[in-house]
Amino acid sequence: MLPLKQFVLSVCLLLSIAVMGQSVSFPPQWKFIMDDQPLYQKIGYDDAQWALLPVPMSWGKLGINKEHSIGWYRVKLILPDSMLNKDLVLHAGIIDDADETYFNEHLVGSKGKFPPNDQTAWDVERKYLIKKEWVKKENIIVIRVYNGIGDGGITGGSPMITTKANEDKLVADQIKSKRSYYQFTTSNGLIAAVYNARSQTFEHIYPHIFSYYDSGLLVKPVINNLRLLQSVTPISTQYLSNTHIIEVKYPTFALDYFCSFTRGNKIFYAVARGKEADIHDIDFTYTAGEGRVELEKKLISRGELAEKYFLFGFSDTLNAMPLLIDEMAEMQTATLREKELGFMQHLVKHCKIPSGISKDERNTIEQSIAVLKMSQVSDKEIFPLSHGQLLASLRPGVWAISWVRDASFAIEAMSKLGMYAEAKKALEFMLQAAPTNQYVHYVHNDGKDHGIGVPYLISVTRYFGNGREESDFNAAGPNIELDDFGLFLTAFYHYVNESGDRAFFEKWENKGIDQICQAIIHNISEKHMIRAESGPWEHHLPGKEFVWTSGVCARGLQLIASLQKNYQRNFTVNETAGKQLFQGILSNCLINGKYFKGNATELKPTDHHYFDVASIELFANGLINKPTLFASHMAEYNKHNRAVHDPNRGYIRFNSADSYENQEWPFAGLRVAVAETMQGSKQTAKKLINRITVYANRNNNLIPEILTNEMSAYSGAIPMVGYGAGAYVLAVLAYYGKH
């Protein structure tokens, strides 16, 4: 058994070799032990007593996570003769937070830092060069791992070893093709499934679309490793017509996979289409996860062709087993695939998509609409307070959680597209969510009360799947993010303004909107800025006086005041507070009349958050409309926040040593594109939009959290919703005239 009392993980693997050309991949089971001893990196160490666990998988999912812990991974690797006497490249996976990696006792690389000055590189896939003189027939690889806060371990990636020549070719091919993502997600707001086109496997099928029920209670898969029993190579894999249907084509038949919107149930559907002789013997294998799984299958003749349906149902402590036989009876009289396709195409048809957009932009817009729809919790979910909730990322993205911030951009995009029912439900979710107010007061370790100070309505960070407020708490304290209030007001405004739903405004003006406005006003400091708080990038307490927060709160108050004025309500309080914040931004953050620094707290350009790309939102949301000031602001930020200082790339969050912050964020580039459009620089805006469009088209029309600096490869949470699909929609609509 694993000795949990010590703060170390070490894993050893006796590798069953799988050679593909000049590469060696790893099997799914690895040995491990929880302990920290320098001798673990020695070639002759005896690891026979260590246990086996699946890798890659985070310590949290394995049930062994502990913060501020150190760990090791050991790999015994026998190489084929074709890989001897050659420089190699080790792909060690994505490691959270820091690592030191050894090959035959040689330190081949490290990312992040160990204590006392620890630093995370939690999102970076490790790739290390192995010199040919170190390579033997039998080799020992050792990876020492440190986990600071949150989850830890080898959390993802594809561990393997390849020759450097092969690696160089793969990198060149990837840069040329611009393709780096091979996963497809289907969801109906109730369940979600993730297909890997490379392994031809549904990695996981989940009983809910969100990743946590409540604090520390993870939503675990009900089905793992679902795949065809037959060994046949697909011709292509795609989203069928930019919908939620995953279509895999084979030489003589096709398979469609989906979670059904039209049936509105917790059943996963696989439908084979082709001649009866070609699909008669098709079947699947899988590993059951949490709960009990049932499979109902039936071959249905439809003239010259046939369909074979596979319905996967499940039951657990929250969900009863669906009546699969009754559901299968429905398949006799109708082709469900066509109904599902029609459902999503009807939604797209009624969206306000500009007629002048390119074919590539339209494909990404349509898939973004499907992503927005798939990310919203259905009204049939068992938790009533979760209904309408929008996720920040679909699975397998790690942010399958509902953030106010991400949802606000998704709601604005939905409203401008004309997805009024979805936007309204998302707003109502937050207005009617489980009681908040747990952070009216919060005394931090500095002795200061960092709470909101007055009753508030919208979560200070995000929501659990059951609809309750979550503050993303860690060793540094909770996130208390006042920007959420301003962003929600902005989203509320755009829904009412676009839909003309005056009744919705009148219903919530006094029951909720006024309370949110008052929470903002209460937290305006003597500097006329929003006081120090966790800010847009969740850096926890004690926080800073971020220009993003003051800017989005000023704009939110301004927009609500405009609604109040339009509907003959008292608007002066909110309008005055908005002007006060605007003047505070100018007084505290405008440097030499040329650019805005990221916050009022830091004073030196070398400070961490001084050049904060979030400052672009001052121009993107319409708070400031001064083209000359915008031009000088961008001239300064292009020096500090352009990815790898390349004018053809997008933008990073901060120029820092943190890998999560100094790689390209598509969201940042898309918000810059909106600002460029609004300030009259449409040519520059189009270049930024085109960059994301090209990569989306090559990667299932999905948008990632990060494009890596090395190869512009997809990284982070994928696909992003508000910060991906929503941000893309807003940039394209702004460019074509829908501000």
N, C-alpha and C positions, 0 to 999 in steps of 0.2 A: 504494500500500500504506500501511497505518496505521503512523505512526512511534511504536512502542511505548516508545521511550526517554524520552518526555516523559509527564508525569503528568496529562494532560487529555483529556477527551473532548468533542467538539463535533459536533453532528449538525444537518444541514440537510434540510429537506423541501420539495420542490416539490409542493404539495398538489393531488391530484386531488379536486375538490370532490364531496362526497356530502352533499346537503342533505336533511335530514329535518325538515320544519317550520321551526323556528327554531334548528336545530343544524347544525354542520358537523363531520364526523368525519374522522379521519386514515387514510390508506392504510397498509398494513403495512410498507412499505420506507421507511427514512429515510436521509439522508446523514449521514456523521460524519467527524470527524478527531480525532486524539489530539494535543492541543496546548493551551496556555493563553495567550491574548492578549486584552487588553481590547478590541481593535478588532473582535473577533468579534460584539459586540453592535451594531455600527454597521449601519444599514440598507443602506449601499452596499457592504458587504464581499462580495468575490467568492469563492463557495464551490464553484466549478465542478469543482475537482479532488478533492473529497471523495468517499469511497466510500459504498456503500449497505449498510445492515444492517437486519434486522427490528427494529421497535420496537412495543410495549414488550418488552424482553428484557434480562435482567441482563448485566452485563459478564462475569460468570463463565461464563454459558451461551454468550456470544459468543466466549469464549476470549481476552479482552483485559483481564481484571480485574487491577487493581493497587491495593494498599492505600495510603492516604495520597495519593490522587490527586485532581486537580481537573478538571472537564469542563464543556462547554457543549453545548446543543442549539439549533439554529437552524431556524426554520420560516418559510417564505414562504407566506402565506395570502391568497388572493383570496376576499373575502366576497361573498355575493349582496347585491343591493340591499336586500332585506328586512331585512338585519341592520345596515345603516348607520344612523348617527344614533341608536343605541341603546346603553345600557350592556350589556356582555357579561360572561360568566363563562368563564374558561379552565380547563378540566380538563387538568392537565399530567401526570397519571399518578402512580403511586407512585414516589417517588425516594429512593434510598439513597445517601448519608445526608442531605446538606443541599443546598439550592438557592437561587439568586437568579434570578428570572424577570423578563424584560423584554418589553414589547410596544411596538414602534416606539421603542425606546431609553428607554422609561419603566419604571422598576422597579415592577412591579405586586405583588410579594410575595416572601417567602422563608420557608422552614421549616428548622429546625436551625441550626447555626452552623458557620462556616468556621474554620480554624486562625487564631490559636494556641489559642483556647478553643473547640475544635470540639465539637459536640453533635449527636447523631443524631436524625433524624426519619424513619427508614427505612421505617416502616410507614404513613406518612400519605399519602393521596392529595391532591395539591395542587389547590386551587381558588382562583383569584384573580379579583378584580373588575377589569374593564377599562372605564375611563370613556369615554363616547361621544365626547368631544372628541379622544380619541387614535385613534379608529377611522377607517381609510381603506378604499378599495376593495382595495388591495394592502398587506399588512402583513407585518412581520418580527417573529417571536417568537424570543427567545433565552433559553435556560435554562442557567445555570452550575451545575455539579454538583460536590460534594465527596464522595469516598468515604474514610471513615476506616479501619475494620477490617472484614474480611469482604468480602462482595460489594458491588457498587455499580451505579449507573446508573438509568435508568428501568426499573424491574423489573416493573411491572404497571399495573393500572388501565385506563381507557378514555379515552385522550386525545381531547379534542373541545373545541369552542367552541359556546356557546349564548347566547341572549339572557338577560339577567337575569330578565326576566319569565317566560320559559320555565323557567329554573332554579328560581325561586321556586315555580312550580307543581309541578315535579318533586319538590322537597324536601317541599312540603306533602303531595303524594300519597304519597310514601314514608313520611313520618311517620304518615300516616293508615293506610296499608295494612300498615305494619311489614314490608314485603318489600324486601330489598336484595340477595339472593343468588340466582343463577340457574344454578348449576352442579351437576351430578350426577356422582357417582363410582361406578363399578362395579368390583369386584375379586373375585377368588377366592383370594387369598393367593399368587397366582403372577404375574398381570399386572394392570394397572389402566388404566382409560380414563376420561377426563373429558369430559362433554358440557356444552356451553353452550346453554341453552334460548333465549337471546336471538339468538345467531348460528346456531342449529340445526346446530351443528358439534361433532364430537368433536375437541377441540383437540389432544389427544395421547393416544396409546396407548403404554404403557410395558411393557418386557419383564420388569420386576420391580416389586414394590409399594414397595420402599424406594428412596430417592433417591441413595444412594452405595454403590458396591461397597466402596470403601476410601478412604483419605485422598486427596482431590482427584480421585477417579475417579467422575464423575457418571454416573448411569444416564440415557441419552438415549432419547427416544421412537423407536419403530420406525415409527409412522404419525402423520402430522400432518394436521389439517384434513380429516378424514373427514366427508363430507356427502352428502346426496341430490343426484343429478343433476337431478331434477325440481324445479321451482319450485312448491312447495305450502306453504301456511301451516298449522302445527299448530293444533289446537283446545286441546290441553292437554299438559303434560309432568309426569310424576310418577314416584315410586318405586312400582311395582306392589305394592299391599298391604304397604307398608313393608318391602320386601325389597331385594335388590341389583339387581333388574331395573328398568331405566329404560324406562318405557312412554311413547311419544309417539303421541298420537292425532291422526289427520287426518280430514277429512270422510268419506272412503270406505274407509279402511284404518287400520291401526295398525302401529307398529314397536316391537319389543322389542329392547333391547340388553343384553347381559350377558357377563360372564366366568363360565364354568361351574364350579360346585362339584361337580356330579354327574359331569361328565366329567373334571375335575381335570387340565386341560391348558392350554397356553399358546396358546389360540385365542380370538379375539374374535368373538362371535356377534351378527349382526343378523338379526332374523326379522320379515318382513312378513306381516301377517295380513289377509285380506279375500277378496272375490270374485276369482276368477282373473283376470278382465278388468281389475280395478282394480290388481292388483299385478304383472301379467305383465311390464311394462316397467320396473319399479323397478330402479334401479341406483345405484351410489355413485361418487364421485370422491374422491381423496385424494392426499396428497404423501408419498412414502416418506421415512422417516428413516434411522436407522442400521440396517444389515443389509439383508436381502432380504425382500420381502413377496410372498406368494402369496394369491390369492383363488379360492375355489371357491364356486359358486352353483348353486342348484337349486330349481325350482318343484315343490312336492309337493301333490297334490290330496288334500283330506280331506273328501269329501262335497260339501256345498254351498259350503263355503269352501275356501281353499287357504292354504298357507304358502310363502313364498319365503325360503330360507336363504342367508345370506352368511357364509362362514367365512373369516376373515382370519388367516392363519398367517404366521410369520416365522422367519428363521434369522439367527444372527449368530455371533460367535466362541465363544459359550457355549451357544447353543441350536440344536439341529438342527431343520430344517423338519418339522413334524408331517405325518402322512399324511392330508391333508385329504379325499381320496377315501374312505378307510376311515371317517373320522369322519362324512362325509356319508351313508354307507350306514346308519349308526345312526339318522339322522334319518328314514329311510323308515318305520320301525316305531314310532316314539314321538314325541310332542310334547315337545321338550326344554324348552320354556317351562314346561309344567306340572310337569315333574320339578324344575326349578330353584325354582319357586314352592313346591312341596311340601317341598323340602329346607329352605328357610328357615322356612316355617311350622311344620314339625316341630320345628325348633330352638326357635322362640318358644313353641310349645305346651308344651314341657317346661321352660320357664323359670318361676321362682317370681315371678309378677307378682301383686301384691295385687289382690284382687277389687274393692276399693272405689275404685279410681282412676278419674278422669274419662276420657271418650273421648279428649280432647286429650292427656292425660298418657299414655294407653295408646299412642296413635300415636307419640309421641316415644320412649317406652320401646321399642316394637317396632323403630323405625328405629335406635335406639341399639344394640339387640342386633345388628342387621345390620351396623352400623358396627364394633362390636367384632369380629364374625366376619370382616369384610372386611379388618381391619387386621392379622390374624395371618398370618405367613408359613407357607405350606403345607409339609408334610413332603415334597412332591415338588419343592421348590426345589432347584436344582443345587448350592447351597452347603449342605452338611450341617449346619454349625454355625449356620445361620440359622434352622433349623426351630423354630417356636413363637414367634419374635420378634414383639413387638407394637410397632406404630408409634405415635408421638405424634399424628400427623395423617395422614389419607388425602390423596392428591393431589387437588386442586392445592395443598393446604396445604404450606407450606415445611418443615414438621417431619415429613416422611415418613421419619423416623429413629427408632430405638428408644432412648428414654430410660428409665432405671431408674425415675425418679420418676413419669412419666406411666403407665408400664406397671403400676406398683404399684397405682394407683387403678383401672386397668382390671381387674387381676386380682382385686382385692377385689370389684368389681362383678360380675364373672363368677362368683365363688364364691358370692355371696349370691343371684344369679339361679339358680344350679344348673348353670352351664356349667362343670362340673368338669373335663372333658377339656381344654377350652381353657385354663382357669386353670392346670392342672397342666403343660401343655406350655409355657406362658409362664414358669413358675417353672423348669422343667427347662432351658429355653433359657439362662437366666442362670447356673444352677448348672453347666452343662456347656459354656458358651461358650468361645471360644478363650482361651488363657492370658492372665490379666491381670497384675497385679503390676508393671507398668511404672512405677507411681508409688509403690512402696514408699519410695523416696527421690526428692525433687525439690527442688533448691536454687534458690530464686527469686532475682530480681535484688536482693532485700534481704539476701542472704547466708544466709537461714534455710532450713532443710530443711522444706518443707511437705508432704512425702510422708506416706503412711499410717503408716510406721514399722514395720509388721509385714506379713507376707503377707496378702493379702486376696483375695476371690473375686469380688465383684460390681463391675462397672465403676464408676469414680468419676464418670462422667457418662452415657455412652450407648454404643451399639454401631453399628458399620458394618453394611451389609447382609450382609457375609460372616461376621458373628458376632464380629469382633474388637472389643476395647475401644477407644473413642475418648474423648479428654478435651476436645474442643472448644477447641482451642488457638488463641490469637491473640496479638497484640503484647503484651498484658498478662500473658501466661502461660496455663497451662491452667486449666480448671475442675477443682478437686479437691473433690468434694461428698460430705461424710460423711453427709448426710441420706439418701442412697441406701441405705445399710446399714440404717438404722432402718425406712425405708419398705418395703424388701424383706422384713424380718422380719415386719412387720405384714401384708403380703400373704400371706406363707407361713402365718402363723397363721390368717388368715381362710379360706384354702383347707382346711387340715387341720381346723379347727373346723367348717366348714360341711359338708364331705364325709365327715368321720369317717375319713379315710384315714390310719390309724395307721402302716401300713407305709411310706407316703411319709415321714412324720415320722422314723421309726426309720432309714430308709435315709439320710437327709440330716442328721440331727442332728450326728453326728460328722464326716461327710464334707464338710460345708459350713456348716451353721448355726453351729456352735461357732466356726469361723474368722471369720465375720461378726461375731458377738458380741464376740470378742476384739479385732477391729479397732476397734470402737466403744469398748470399755473402755480400750484403749491410748491413745485420743485424748481422754480426759476430762482437763481441765486442773486446775490447783490451785484454780480457782474452782468446781470441780464442774460445769463446762459443757463441751460439746464445743469444743475449741480453734478458733481462727479458721480458717475455710475458705470456699469459694466460695459456699455458701449456696443457698437455694431458687430464686433468680432468676438464677443464673449470672453473677455479677459478677467472676469470675476472681480471681486472687490479688492482694494478700495475704489478702483476705477479712476476715470479722468473726465474732464469736461469736454466731451467729444463734440466737434463741430457737426458731425453727422446727426447726433441726437438733437442738438438745438435746431438744426436745419429742418429735419423731418417733423419735429414738433411744431416749429414755427409755421411750416407749410400746412400741416394738418389743421392747426387752429385757423389759419387763413382760409382754407377751403371750407371748413365747417361754418365759419362766419359768413362766407359767401352764400351758402345754402340758407342760413338763417335769414340773411338779408333778402334773398329771393322769395322766401316764404313768409315775409313780414314778421319775423321773430326778432327778439333782442340780440343783436350781433356784436355790440360794442365791446363787451368784456373779452371775447375771444379774439376779435380783431386787434384790440389794444395789446393783448398779451403776445400775439403773433408779431406785431411791430416791435415790441420790446425785445423779443428774442432775436429778431433780425438785426436790430441795432447792436445787441450784445455780440453777435457774430462778427460784425464789422469792427467793433471796438477791440475785441480780444483776439481775433484770429486772422484778420487781414494784414498781411505783411507788406509794408512799403507800397500799399495800393496795387500790388501785382498778383498775389496769390494767397490762398487760405491755407494755413497750417491745420493739422488734423485735430488739434485740441487746444484749449486755453491753459492747460496744466503744464505742458512741456514747453521749454523755452529755447532749447538749442536744436538746430537742424539735424544734429546727430542723434537726438533722442528717438526712441523706438517708434513712436506713433506720430512723429512730427509731420512726415509726408505720408498722409493716409489717403489712399485712393477713394475712400468713402466720401471725401470732401466733394467729389464730382457731383454728388446727389444735390448739392445746393443749386446746381444748374439744371440737372436732369429733371428734378421735380417741379421746376418752374419758379422757385423762390427768387432766384436772381436771373435777370435777363439783361446782361451787359456783355455784348460780344467782345469788346476790347479787353475787359477784365477776364473773361473766359479764355481768350487767346493767351494772355500772359500767364494765367493760372496753368493752362495745359503746357505751355513752354517750359515751366518749372517742373511740373510733374512728369513730363516726358523724360527728364534727366534722371529721375529717381525711381519711378514706378512702372517703367516700361519693361516688360519681360525680357531678360537677358540684354537689355538696352538695345533692342532691335526695333527699328521703326515699323517693321512689318508684323510685329507681334502685338499681343494685347497687353494687359496690365496685371501687375501683382498687387497684393494688399499693402505690404510694407517692404522696404528694402532692409531685410534683416537676415540673420543666420538661420531662422526658423524655416524649414523646408515647406511647411504648410503655408507660410506667408509669402515666400519669395518665388512661387511658381505662378504661372498665368491663370487668372480666374476669368473664365468666359463672362460671368456675371458683371465683373468690373468693366470689361471691354464693351459689353452691351449697354451698360448705363452711360459710359462715355459716348457711345454712338447716339443715344437719345439726346444727350447734352449737345453734342456736335450738331445734330439736326436742328435743335431748338435755337442754337446760337448762330445758325446760318452756314455751318460748315458741312454740308450734306455729302460732299465728295469724300471727306475723311470718315464720316459716319458710315458710308456705304462700304468702304474698305474693311472696317471693323465687322460689319454685318456679314460681308462676304467671307471673311475668315472663318467665322463660326459656321456659316452655311456649308462651306466646303467640307469641314471636318464632320459636321452632322450628317451630311449626305453619305459620307464614307463609313459612318458608324451608326447605322440603323435609324438615322434622323433623330438621334438622341443627343442631349447636351450634358456634358460632365461638369463636375465641380471644378476640376483642375485640368489644364493641359500642361504636361511636364515641360521643363525648360530644355531637356536633352533632345526629345524627339517630338514634342507636341503630342505626346501620347495621352489617352484618356486616363484620368486618375481621380482619386477621391471618391465621393459619392456619385453614383451613376444609376439612373438618370435623375438629374435635378429637376425640380418642379417649379417653384416660384423663382428660384435663382437660375433656372435653366429654361424650361419651356415658357414660363411666364415672361421672363426677361427678354427672351428672343421675340416673342409676340409683340411686346411693347416697343422694342427697337424697330422692328419691321413696320408696325403700324405708324409709328412716329415718322419714319422716313417717307412713307407714302401718304402722309397727311393726316393721320389720326393721332394727335398729340394727347 
